[in-house]
Amino acid sequence: MGGKSSQRKGRAAELELVRILQGHGYPVEPGRAQSYGEEPDLSGLPGIHIEVKRRENVNLSAALVQARRDADRFGGLPAVFHRRNREGWRVTMELPDWLEMYRSYHPAEQRQGVENAQKCAHKKGP
């Protein structure tokens, strides 16, 4: 799928995700169609930058790089919301970002385990 057809599929995915998130009570709004990176795909989840991908074979590493770059411009933790045909939506984040988000919602008395997990996540292999 190329060109305008791919853009239509991407826009349809953004609007589909907006309806789902709004249905759960989140005041998410789509960006402009064909904004060419001038505004986020979706906005309205404070602290989260949403990058939407609707492809059969999404390159998650490249999508996370794009999400990080855009999050640096627009704010929030980068998260890639993605789905394939006939499958549900998934959210992919880098572990340090997920830990930061989780820590912000987790009671302070239980943070020690999260901090230990974060230390392990930053260690290199054997």
GITA-V893104 format. One record per pair of residues at least 4 apart in sequence whose ideal C-beta (glycine too) atoms are under 6 Angstrom apart, sorted by sequence separation. I is the first residue (numbers start at 1). GAP is how many residues later the second one is. D is the distance in Angstrom with one decimal. If there is no record, write none. Layout:
i:gap:d
I:GAP:D
I:GAP:D
This chain:
i:gap:d
1:4:4.9
2:4:5.7
18:4:6.0
31:4:5.2
35:4:4.8
67:4:5.9
70:4:5.8
83:4:5.5
93:4:4.8
102:4:5.7
106:4:5.8
111:4:5.9
1:5:4.9
21:5:4.4
53:5:4.6
58:5:5.9
71:5:5.4
93:5:4.5
22:6:5.9
83:6:4.7
21:7:4.2
71:7:4.0
31:8:4.3
42:8:4.3
81:8:5.9
82:8:5.7
31:9:5.4
41:9:5.7
18:10:5.3
31:10:5.5
53:10:5.3
68:10:4.7
81:10:5.5
41:11:4.4
67:11:3.5
103:11:5.3
18:12:5.1
30:12:5.8
79:12:5.5
80:12:4.6
67:13:5.3
28:14:5.3
29:14:5.7
79:14:4.9
15:15:6.0
29:15:5.3
51:15:6.0
14:16:5.0
28:16:3.8
51:16:3.9
64:16:5.9
27:17:4.7
63:17:4.5
99:19:4.8
77:20:4.4
49:21:5.9
11:22:5.3
49:22:3.8
58:24:5.0
77:24:5.7
49:25:5.7
95:26:4.7
14:27:5.4
49:27:3.8
53:27:6.0
48:28:4.8
56:28:5.3
47:29:5.3
48:29:5.6
49:29:5.0
51:29:4.8
52:29:5.3
53:29:4.1
48:31:5.4
50:31:5.7
60:32:5.5
40:34:5.1
17:35:5.8
14:38:5.0
13:39:5.5
13:41:3.2
10:44:5.9
9:45:5.7
17:64:5.8
